[in-house]
Amino acid sequence: MRTFRIFALAGLVALGTASAALADLAVSGNDGKQVRAGDGLPMTPTPDSISVIAFSSMSKPAVIGEIEACGTLLGPPVAIAVAPDSSYALAACPQTVAADGKKVASNQVNVIGLDNPTRPALLQTVEAGQGATAVAINRAGTRALVTGVGDDTITLFAIKDRKLTQLSQVTLDAKAEPRDVMFAPDGKTGWALRFGDGKVTKLAVGKDTLTRVADYDAGTQPDGGSITADGRYLIVNAFGGVPGRTDKGSTLMIDTRSGKITDVQEVGALPESVNIAPGDKYVAIVAGNGSATVLKAKNFNEVFGKLAIFRPVKGKLEHVTDAQLGHACQGAVWSADAKRILVQCSVERDIRTFDFDGKSAVEQPDLRLTFVSRPGAMAVAGGPR
């Protein structure tokens, strides 16, 4: 269930939005460290930032607040998590720039206050595992999980008064490379996706302990995922598909009771984002689909990213529609009524708006939001999963 923020009419009108009342908050992490020669731009990093976006299916999306803080393009687009009451966001930071200008691994997680979303504030910085990539908050807003891709760890934090305190840490097998993590709805179970060895690890979340329970197969190079509202199924993107079934980029459904894969759907190369709509009615998949990672690539005008929408039904994914994206697109979020989707496209440095009627997704080009740095992760309250 999404939590909404109420904005004053005068404030929203001044910021260019069409109406007040209730609006969703999306939080986008934007990465300025990924400078690439093929973009035809100066080889100088731009500022990392965390942007706050007000949006709904009834109003024009608008960036209403921003703060210079670590954003990332690395790994799946799950380095941002928003508290259930939208009062703060957590932003994982797997990489920073050292004094000599070189990019180095980081273990930081930033707590961003959103009491006034037009002026987000840095409240705290804590340390998790090396290469802190994915972050998740439980439904009660009392615990957080963070992956450490560099040292194969999952770290459990307590959250109180918007402050994080480390409680426990689990170390997985060497080179497991956990890239995503999520809570089950009851908050007592966690699930970590292991890109390095193709596993999903079930975790027991105690009051102040984190314990590894079991490992299951999750295809080849599982990158990002989500969990249904009832906790019954994991929906997982696997870069290399499932051995014996396909070696192409695919989205899987995994039964959390048995750990078995119940469905596999090819979605295109490098599927990045898995986002389940409120009520579990639909799931949106963002796939790179072989699209370019720089503006001056030879195939830039020929190959594009893809937004694929499915309907999850009893452990199966029923295809609904596809839509063309930009290039090397990353995260996505749904509006509360599941009628609008925002999608980050990193090469174009923009966030695009798609309207969805249950049958087709149509972009609204005049609603694109542009950024100085590459949008790389995005979430709403209780999301992106």
Beta strands, then each sheet from edge to edge (+ up, - down):
strand 1: 5-7
strand 2: 21-31
strand 3: 49-56
strand 4: 59-67
strand 5: 80-82
strand 6: 88-97
strand 7: 103-113
strand 8: 121-127
strand 9: 132-137
strand 10: 143-148
strand 11: 153-160
strand 12: 163-171
strand 13: 178-183
strand 14: 189-194
strand 15: 199-205
strand 16: 210-217
strand 17: 222-227
strand 18: 233-238
strand 19: 250-255
strand 20: 261-266
strand 21: 271-276
strand 22: 283-287
strand 23: 306-313
strand 24: 316-324
strand 25: 329-334
strand 26: 340-345
strand 27: 350-356
strand 28: 361-363
strand 29: 369-370
strand 30: 374-380
sheet 1: 1+ 2- 3+ 4-
sheet 2: 1+ 2- 30+
sheet 3: 5+ 6- 7+ 8-
sheet 4: 9+ 10- 11+ 12-
sheet 5: 13+ 14- 15+ 16-
sheet 6: 17+ 18- 19+ 20-
sheet 7: 21+ 22- 23+ 24-
sheet 8: 25+ 26- 27+ 28-
sheet 9: 25+ 26- 27+ 29-
end
